[in-house]
């Protein structure tokens, strides 16, 4: 497998962020993405029920 310097940098940055700030920021991002994803899914599903089949 190839070594990607950007992946290494991203992993190290994430690890240092967790060490410095705890998991609070990570949890906020996960919750935000989850809420936005649920809202988008609900909107797409409900949008399909609004159409009329004439």
Biopython code that builds the backbone (N, CA, C, O; Angstrom):
import numpy as np
from Bio.PDB.StructureBuilder import StructureBuilder

atoms = [
    (1, "UNK", "N", (0.841, -1.177, 0.000)),
    (1, "UNK", "CA", (0.000, 0.000, 0.000)),
    (1, "UNK", "C", (0.890, 1.245, 0.000)),
    (1, "UNK", "O", (1.921, 1.288, 0.670)),
    (2, "UNK", "N", (0.474, 2.247, -0.758)),
    (2, "UNK", "CA", (1.269, 3.465, -0.855)),
    (2, "UNK", "C", (1.154, 4.316, 0.395)),
    (2, "UNK", "O", (0.139, 4.313, 1.091)),
    (3, "UNK", "N", (2.221, 5.039, 0.655)),
    (3, "UNK", "CA", (2.229, 5.961, 1.794)),
    (3, "UNK", "C", (1.813, 7.339, 1.292)),
    (3, "UNK", "O", (2.425, 7.872, 0.366)),
    (4, "UNK", "N", (0.783, 7.914, 1.892)),
    (4, "UNK", "CA", (0.298, 9.235, 1.506)),
    (4, "UNK", "C", (0.623, 10.220, 2.619)),
    (4, "UNK", "O", (0.086, 10.094, 3.720)),
    (5, "UNK", "N", (1.489, 11.200, 2.363)),
    (5, "UNK", "CA", (1.850, 12.167, 3.394)),
    (5, "UNK", "C", (0.652, 12.976, 3.895)),
    (5, "UNK", "O", (0.604, 13.346, 5.068)),
    (6, "UNK", "N", (-0.303, 13.248, 3.029)),
    (6, "UNK", "CA", (-1.458, 14.034, 3.470)),
    (6, "UNK", "C", (-2.305, 13.237, 4.458)),
    (6, "UNK", "O", (-2.848, 13.803, 5.407)),
    (7, "UNK", "N", (-2.422, 11.928, 4.242)),
    (7, "UNK", "CA", (-3.187, 11.098, 5.178)),
    (7, "UNK", "C", (-2.486, 11.041, 6.523)),
    (7, "UNK", "O", (-3.141, 11.066, 7.566)),
    (8, "UNK", "N", (-1.159, 10.965, 6.511)),
    (8, "UNK", "CA", (-0.397, 10.948, 7.756)),
    (8, "UNK", "C", (-0.571, 12.273, 8.492)),
    (8, "UNK", "O", (-0.756, 12.295, 9.708)),
    (9, "UNK", "N", (-0.510, 13.368, 7.753)),
    (9, "UNK", "CA", (-0.673, 14.685, 8.370)),
    (9, "UNK", "C", (-2.062, 14.832, 8.973)),
    (9, "UNK", "O", (-2.212, 15.361, 10.074)),
    (10, "UNK", "N", (-3.077, 14.365, 8.251)),
    (10, "UNK", "CA", (-4.450, 14.478, 8.734)),
    (10, "UNK", "C", (-4.650, 13.631, 9.990)),
    (10, "UNK", "O", (-5.315, 14.061, 10.933)),
    (11, "UNK", "N", (-4.081, 12.441, 10.002)),
    (11, "UNK", "CA", (-4.194, 11.573, 11.173)),
    (11, "UNK", "C", (-3.501, 12.181, 12.381)),
    (11, "UNK", "O", (-4.037, 12.150, 13.489)),
    (12, "UNK", "N", (-2.319, 12.731, 12.175)),
    (12, "UNK", "CA", (-1.590, 13.361, 13.278)),
    (12, "UNK", "C", (-2.310, 14.613, 13.775)),
    (12, "UNK", "O", (-2.333, 14.879, 14.977)),
    (13, "UNK", "N", (-2.889, 15.372, 12.868)),
    (13, "UNK", "CA", (-3.620, 16.577, 13.264)),
    (13, "UNK", "C", (-4.862, 16.211, 14.076)),
    (13, "UNK", "O", (-5.179, 16.874, 15.064)),
    (14, "UNK", "N", (-5.559, 15.162, 13.661)),
    (14, "UNK", "CA", (-6.749, 14.730, 14.394)),
    (14, "UNK", "C", (-6.369, 14.212, 15.778)),
    (14, "UNK", "O", (-7.059, 14.484, 16.760)),
    (15, "UNK", "N", (-5.267, 13.464, 15.851)),
    (15, "UNK", "CA", (-4.827, 12.922, 17.142)),
    (15, "UNK", "C", (-4.403, 14.041, 18.085)),
    (15, "UNK", "O", (-4.708, 13.994, 19.276)),
    (16, "UNK", "N", (-3.708, 15.042, 17.566)),
    (16, "UNK", "CA", (-3.275, 16.135, 18.433)),
    (16, "UNK", "C", (-4.462, 16.993, 18.865)),
    (16, "UNK", "O", (-4.469, 17.522, 19.976)),
    (17, "UNK", "N", (-5.467, 17.136, 17.995)),
    (17, "UNK", "CA", (-6.651, 17.908, 18.363)),
    (17, "UNK", "C", (-7.418, 17.222, 19.477)),
    (17, "UNK", "O", (-7.934, 17.882, 20.379)),
    (18, "UNK", "N", (-7.495, 15.906, 19.422)),
    (18, "UNK", "CA", (-8.193, 15.160, 20.476)),
    (18, "UNK", "C", (-7.431, 15.270, 21.784)),
    (18, "UNK", "O", (-8.037, 15.389, 22.849)),
    (19, "UNK", "N", (-6.110, 15.231, 21.713)),
    (19, "UNK", "CA", (-5.304, 15.332, 22.928)),
    (19, "UNK", "C", (-5.409, 16.720, 23.546)),
    (19, "UNK", "O", (-5.440, 16.848, 24.770)),
    (20, "UNK", "N", (-5.464, 17.757, 22.722)),
    (20, "UNK", "CA", (-5.485, 19.124, 23.234)),
    (20, "UNK", "C", (-6.875, 19.542, 23.721)),
    (20, "UNK", "O", (-6.999, 20.187, 24.762)),
    (21, "UNK", "N", (-7.905, 19.181, 22.982)),
    (21, "UNK", "CA", (-9.242, 19.695, 23.261)),
    (21, "UNK", "C", (-10.214, 18.635, 23.747)),
    (21, "UNK", "O", (-11.368, 18.949, 24.038)),
    (22, "UNK", "N", (-9.785, 17.417, 23.839)),
    (22, "UNK", "CA", (-10.703, 16.356, 24.221)),
    (22, "UNK", "C", (-11.555, 15.949, 23.034)),
    (22, "UNK", "O", (-11.292, 16.350, 21.900)),
    (23, "UNK", "N", (-12.562, 15.163, 23.298)),
    (23, "UNK", "CA", (-13.402, 14.678, 22.205)),
    (23, "UNK", "C", (-14.618, 15.565, 21.966)),
    (23, "UNK", "O", (-15.479, 15.214, 21.160)),
    (24, "UNK", "N", (-14.708, 16.691, 22.637)),
    (24, "UNK", "CA", (-15.872, 17.568, 22.491)),
    (24, "UNK", "C", (-16.069, 18.068, 21.085)),
    (24, "UNK", "O", (-17.190, 18.039, 20.578)),
    (25, "UNK", "N", (-15.009, 18.529, 20.432)),
    (25, "UNK", "CA", (-15.131, 19.046, 19.070)),
    (25, "UNK", "C", (-15.500, 17.948, 18.090)),
    (25, "UNK", "O", (-16.310, 18.164, 17.189)),
    (26, "UNK", "N", (-14.914, 16.781, 18.258)),
    (26, "UNK", "CA", (-15.233, 15.655, 17.385)),
    (26, "UNK", "C", (-16.697, 15.258, 17.547)),
    (26, "UNK", "O", (-17.378, 14.981, 16.560)),
    (27, "UNK", "N", (-17.173, 15.230, 18.765)),
    (27, "UNK", "CA", (-18.566, 14.881, 19.020)),
    (27, "UNK", "C", (-19.507, 15.912, 18.413)),
    (27, "UNK", "O", (-20.555, 15.550, 17.878)),
    (28, "UNK", "N", (-19.153, 17.171, 18.485)),
    (28, "UNK", "CA", (-19.981, 18.223, 17.882)),
    (28, "UNK", "C", (-20.076, 18.047, 16.377)),
    (28, "UNK", "O", (-21.153, 18.188, 15.799)),
    (29, "UNK", "N", (-18.958, 17.743, 15.744)),
    (29, "UNK", "CA", (-18.955, 17.559, 14.289)),
    (29, "UNK", "C", (-19.785, 16.339, 13.912)),
    (29, "UNK", "O", (-20.569, 16.395, 12.964)),
    (30, "UNK", "N", (-19.622, 15.238, 14.641)),
    (30, "UNK", "CA", (-20.388, 14.022, 14.345)),
    (30, "UNK", "C", (-21.884, 14.286, 14.512)),
    (30, "UNK", "O", (-22.679, 13.876, 13.666)),
    (31, "UNK", "N", (-22.273, 14.956, 15.576)),
    (31, "UNK", "CA", (-23.684, 15.254, 15.794)),
    (31, "UNK", "C", (-24.238, 16.189, 14.722)),
    (31, "UNK", "O", (-25.361, 15.998, 14.255)),
    (32, "UNK", "N", (-23.469, 17.185, 14.335)),
    (32, "UNK", "CA", (-23.912, 18.111, 13.307)),
    (32, "UNK", "C", (-24.127, 17.397, 11.977)),
    (32, "UNK", "O", (-25.140, 17.612, 11.313)),
    (33, "UNK", "N", (-23.182, 16.552, 11.588)),
    (33, "UNK", "CA", (-23.316, 15.803, 10.335)),
    (33, "UNK", "C", (-24.512, 14.860, 10.402)),
    (33, "UNK", "O", (-25.240, 14.711, 9.421)),
    (34, "UNK", "N", (-24.716, 14.224, 11.546)),
    (34, "UNK", "CA", (-25.841, 13.314, 11.702)),
    (34, "UNK", "C", (-27.172, 14.054, 11.583)),
    (34, "UNK", "O", (-28.084, 13.576, 10.908)),
    (35, "UNK", "N", (-27.293, 15.202, 12.222)),
    (35, "UNK", "CA", (-28.536, 15.970, 12.173)),
    (35, "UNK", "C", (-28.815, 16.474, 10.756)),
    (35, "UNK", "O", (-29.946, 16.394, 10.276)),
    (36, "UNK", "N", (-27.788, 16.989, 10.093)),
    (36, "UNK", "CA", (-27.971, 17.474, 8.726)),
    (36, "UNK", "C", (-28.340, 16.313, 7.799)),
    (36, "UNK", "O", (-29.193, 16.465, 6.925)),
    (37, "UNK", "N", (-27.707, 15.166, 7.985)),
    (37, "UNK", "CA", (-28.022, 13.999, 7.166)),
    (37, "UNK", "C", (-29.441, 13.517, 7.382)),
    (37, "UNK", "O", (-30.123, 13.155, 6.423)),
    (38, "UNK", "N", (-29.900, 13.504, 8.628)),
    (38, "UNK", "CA", (-31.284, 13.091, 8.917)),
    (38, "UNK", "C", (-32.283, 14.069, 8.313)),
    (38, "UNK", "O", (-33.303, 13.656, 7.761)),
    (39, "UNK", "N", (-31.999, 15.341, 8.412)),
    (39, "UNK", "CA", (-32.895, 16.344, 7.843)),
    (39, "UNK", "C", (-32.959, 16.221, 6.320)),
    (39, "UNK", "O", (-34.037, 16.320, 5.734)),
    (40, "UNK", "N", (-31.830, 16.010, 5.689)),
    (40, "UNK", "CA", (-31.796, 15.857, 4.235)),
    (40, "UNK", "C", (-32.539, 14.596, 3.801)),
    (40, "UNK", "O", (-33.276, 14.623, 2.815)),
    (41, "UNK", "N", (-32.357, 13.508, 4.517)),
    (41, "UNK", "CA", (-33.057, 12.262, 4.203)),
    (41, "UNK", "C", (-34.565, 12.426, 4.363)),
    (41, "UNK", "O", (-35.332, 11.976, 3.512)),
    (42, "UNK", "N", (-34.993, 13.064, 5.441)),
    (42, "UNK", "CA", (-36.422, 13.290, 5.663)),
    (42, "UNK", "C", (-36.996, 14.168, 4.555)),
    (42, "UNK", "O", (-38.093, 13.904, 4.061)),
    (43, "UNK", "N", (-36.273, 15.198, 4.166)),
    (43, "UNK", "CA", (-36.747, 16.088, 3.117)),
    (43, "UNK", "C", (-36.896, 15.339, 1.795)),
    (43, "UNK", "O", (-37.887, 15.520, 1.087)),
    (44, "UNK", "N", (-35.915, 14.499, 1.459)),
    (44, "UNK", "CA", (-35.991, 13.740, 0.213)),
    (44, "UNK", "C", (-37.147, 12.746, 0.232)),
    (44, "UNK", "O", (-37.847, 12.592, -0.768)),
    (45, "UNK", "N", (-37.351, 12.072, 1.357)),
    (45, "UNK", "CA", (-38.442, 11.105, 1.444)),
    (45, "UNK", "C", (-39.803, 11.793, 1.394)),
    (45, "UNK", "O", (-40.695, 11.343, 0.674)),
    (46, "UNK", "N", (-39.972, 12.867, 2.142)),
    (46, "UNK", "CA", (-41.257, 13.559, 2.163)),
    (46, "UNK", "C", (-41.552, 14.261, 0.848)),
    (46, "UNK", "O", (-42.716, 14.442, 0.489)),
    (47, "UNK", "N", (-40.519, 14.655, 0.131)),
    (47, "UNK", "CA", (-40.688, 15.302, -1.160)),
    (47, "UNK", "C", (-41.326, 14.335, -2.152)),
    (47, "UNK", "O", (-42.128, 14.748, -2.990)),
    (48, "UNK", "N", (-40.982, 13.072, -2.067)),
    (48, "UNK", "CA", (-41.539, 12.071, -2.975)),
    (48, "UNK", "C", (-43.017, 11.831, -2.740)),
    (48, "UNK", "O", (-43.734, 11.502, -3.685)),
    (49, "UNK", "N", (-43.497, 11.983, -1.523)),
    (49, "UNK", "CA", (-44.908, 11.754, -1.215)),
    (49, "UNK", "C", (-45.789, 12.914, -1.673)),
    (49, "UNK", "O", (-47.001, 12.755, -1.813)),
    (50, "UNK", "N", (-45.184, 14.077, -1.905)),
    (50, "UNK", "CA", (-45.960, 15.259, -2.267)),
    (50, "UNK", "C", (-46.395, 15.231, -3.738)),
    (50, "UNK", "O", (-47.366, 15.892, -4.105)),
    (51, "UNK", "N", (-45.694, 14.480, -4.572)),
    (51, "UNK", "CA", (-46.001, 14.455, -6.015)),
    (51, "UNK", "C", (-47.314, 13.714, -6.273)),
    (51, "UNK", "O", (-47.638, 12.736, -5.600)),
    (52, "UNK", "N", (-48.060, 14.207, -7.265)),
    (52, "UNK", "CA", (-49.319, 13.570, -7.633)),
    (52, "UNK", "C", (-49.099, 12.695, -8.862)),
    (52, "UNK", "O", (-48.367, 13.071, -9.778)),
    (53, "UNK", "N", (-49.729, 11.542, -8.877)),
    (53, "UNK", "CA", (-49.651, 10.639, -10.026)),
    (53, "UNK", "C", (-50.934, 10.745, -10.828)),
    (53, "UNK", "O", (-51.890, 10.008, -10.584)),
    (54, "UNK", "N", (-50.954, 11.667, -11.792)),
    (54, "UNK", "CA", (-52.160, 11.873, -12.612)),
    (54, "UNK", "C", (-52.084, 11.058, -13.875)),
    (54, "UNK", "O", (-53.004, 11.099, -14.692)),
]
sb = StructureBuilder()
sb.init_structure("model")
sb.init_model(0)
sb.init_chain("A")
sb.init_seg("    ")
for serial, (resi, resn, name, xyz) in enumerate(atoms, 1):
    if name == "N":
        sb.init_residue(resn, " ", resi, " ")
    sb.init_atom(name, np.array(xyz, "f"), 0.0, 1.0, " ", f" {name:<3s}", serial, name[0])
structure = sb.get_structure()
